[in-house]
Every structure is written in C-alpha cells, then in structure tokens.
Amino acid sequence: MLRAFLRTAARARSRASRPAQDDDVLLDAPDDRLAPALVAAAHGEHTPAAALLAATRERAEWEHRDRYTAGLASFARSRAEWLESWRATAPGDPDALLVEGRLTVDRHWDSPARAELLRQAAPAVTAAAEAAGRDPVPWRTALDAARGARAGHAEFERLWAQAVRRAPHHYGCHVSALEYLAAASPGAHRECLDFAETAAQDSPGDSPLRALPLRAAFACLTAGGADDPAGAHRDRLDAAADRAIALSATHPAADPWPAGLRNLLAYVLLRLERRQDAAEQLRLTGPYVTSFPWDQDAEDPLGRFLQVRADVRAAAASTPGTAGSGHPRSGRGGHVRADDH
C-alpha cells in the first residue's frame, strides 16, 4: 500500500506544473527523506528511520528532526512493531526514545483522561529531554506534555527556558508555547500576537518561525466567544498573513515541505476574506494537503480541503480578471470563507 502511495506521490510531482485535480491530491504526504523510512517501517524494519533521525541530530537539522519524529510517531500509532524492535535492539538510542516519547504524548492526547495520563508521563518525557544534550526536539515533546497536563506557569516556563537555550528559533517549541499561552489565558489574543510577532522579528529571514504570527492569527480567528478578535486585531492579522505570504514565496511550488504553511495560510486568508491571495496559496501547494487546519472544521480534512478549493476556483471563474494579481492584500473583499459550509 505504501509503495502504491509513493508511486502516486511521484506522479503528482511530475504533474506539478499543471493544476492539481482531485485524484492528484495527497494528504499529509512525506517528503523524499521520510518516505523510505516509512516504507521500511511498514515491513518492520527500523534501520532507515534510525539513520534518518541520527542524520538530523548530527547535522542539527532541528526543524526536519521535529517533523520526521512526528511523522514516524504518527505511523507507529497503528504499526508499532518496528519501533518496539528498535527499542529492544538499542534501548538507549536517543532517536528511538524521541519517537517513543512523541508517540506516548500523541496517544494520551486523545484520551478523555489526557491531563492525568500526561501528568504521569511527563517525568519520563522530561528525563529523556534532559539526557538529549543540545537537541531541542525532546523539549518540544516535554512542552506539549506539560500543556496537556495543565502544568502551572512556573513548570512550563522552566521547560521553555531549557528549550530555547538549545535552539532559540525552533518553530515547534514556539508553537507549543503559543498554544499554552492561548489555552492558559482565553481571550489573550493581544498577548499571543505580541509573543508571535516578537519571535518572528528576532528570527532569521528564512526561518519557519517567521510564520508564527500566522499561527497566532489562526488561534485568534478560530476562538470562540461573543467577542470579535478578528475585528479588534485586523491589521495585525493581515500583517501576519503578509509575512507568511513572503515566506511561502521563498519555497518552490508543489513542494511537500512548505505544504503545512500554505494550507494554514490559505485557511487564514479565507477567514480574512482575502480570496485572491488564498487562491494563489492553493495553487502553490499543488497536490499536498495537510490535515491541519482543515480538520478543525470537519472530520474529513481532505474532503473539506477539496470542497473549499472547488469553491475558491468557482468564485475566481465567476469573477474574470481578479485572480493572481500578486499584491499581498489584493484578495480582500472576497466572500468564500473556510467556514462557509
């Protein structure tokens, strides 16, 4: 099944120059480095996964390491034999421990007893992070565990300090901190935007952290309650989207690596009623769909994406001469939204 999946991915890449059709679309597709490790894991073999994560650790490729760990842990939720074999073969391997810690947090997250289970798991997760040297990725897992366990501010700040000491611009750790802030202080949209904007401004120009304000904008736009945070912070939300558009432009079209950024950006742009800009991001993402953020509105994220994309295309077709102007805010005033249906 995975081989067939990879053949589909290869065909999709070869067709990236033309508009993606529904049968071209791939949900949460791995990149060319992760895919072989997943194929091997499907056959019970852990060596390629071990080699992949060892390479990211040795080269300090923290963003890749974080994403590959998440992908491997997600696969292990349904097929864990290869991970069990890895742990039995190399019980002290830091990469196996990293995947196991991520898997533990992910499994507990979906439980009704999440807070209690994560409180029990947090000491082991934190101990693994403390033993991982300069690697910030285990601290991202520890931050998520603390957030799910509803840890107090002092404990979370302690973990946060350890994470940023190792990698001050790591995107995943900042996402965890942003989500903790949003959950701990409902309605603190200004504080979340302040945190995200400061982190983005202090990061290198090509860093994924430049998109953190977009994540804060998403939290603001999807917050419940009677208030209208989008109206109160509209200029800052537009600025977050513009910054993410600039970051998206630094990546090639139809590439799985920036797919998460572009899917989220399209979602936020539609919430802001910037239809033309959203249509451009949907074009750039090509066949690569990510479950987040479309799973926020529906149990079927792929179906939701296809529905939204079809609506955007239909709206563009009915308004000749409006698509693709390229101006960061040229799309304001459209009426197709990610939550219209």
Buried (B, 14 or more C-beta within 10 A) or exposed (E): EBEEBBEBBEEBBEBBEEEBEEEBBBBBBBBEBBBBBBBBBBEEBBBBBBEBBBBBBEEEBBBBBBBBBBBBBBBBEEEBBBBBBBBEEBEEBBBBBBBBBBBBBBBBBEEEEBBEBBBEBBEBBBBBBEEBEEBBBBBBBBBBBBBBBBBEEEEBBBBBEBBBEBBBBBBBBBBBBBBBBBEBEEBBBBBBBBBBBEBBEEBEEEBBBBBBBBBBBBBBBBBEEEEEBBEEBEEBBBBBBBBBBEBBEEBEBBBBBBBBBBBBBBBBBBBBBBBBBBBBBBBBBBBBBBBEBBBBBBEBBBEBBBBBBEBBBEBBEEEEEBBEEEEBBBBBEBEBBBEEE
